[in-house]
Amino acid sequence: MQTTQNRLLHETDVARILLVSESWLQKARVHRKGPPFVKIGRSVRYRKSDIDAYIGSNITQPSEVM
């Protein structure tokens, strides 16, 4: 049984979560950018924990204005 964090998500679900198109995810995979993915045969899936980590690693703090 998969835990919530290790659940495998479809590309459509990840695109919806990240607010990007599926084609962006496809291009990101080709260029080795974007979130880590799991390849099972021809299927591509994303672990929920990897998506959460990817979002966290892209947080940008606004700079302080003097």
N, C-alpha and C positions, 0 to 999 in steps of 0.2 A: 504494500500500500504506500502511495506517495504522500509525503507530508506536503503541507501547503507551499512551503518554500522550495521544495524540490519538484513540484508539479511541472510538467512540460507543457508549454504553451505553443499554440500554432502561430504562424507568422501574422495572420490576420489579427489575432488578439494582441500581439506585441505592437503592431503598427497602431492599433487603437490606443493602447496604453501610452505609447511615446508620442502620439499625435503626429505620426509621419506616415508616408505612403508605404505600401508593401514593396513598391519598386525601389524606394530608398533603402529599405532593409536588404533587398537583393543586391543592390550596388555596394552597400556597406560590406556585405559578406565577401564579395569578389575582391574588394580592395582591403580586406582585413581591418575594417573600421567597424564601429558600432559595437553592440553587445555580443558577448560570446554566444555561440550556438552549438547545438548537438545535432549531428548528422546520423540518422539511422536509415541505412539504405539510401533511398532517394529523398526521404523526408527530412525536413529541417525543423527542429524544435528549439525552443528557448526555455531554460530553467527560470522560474520565477525569481529565485534568489539572485541569479545573474542580472536580470532586468533591474531589480531593486538596487544592486550594487552599481550598475551602469548609470542609473539616474543619480545616485549619490556621488559618483565620481565626476559628474558634470555640473555640480553646483558651483556657481560663481557668486562671490560676495561683492556687492557694490563697493567701489572705493569711496573713502571718506573725502568729502569736499572741504577744503580749508577756506 
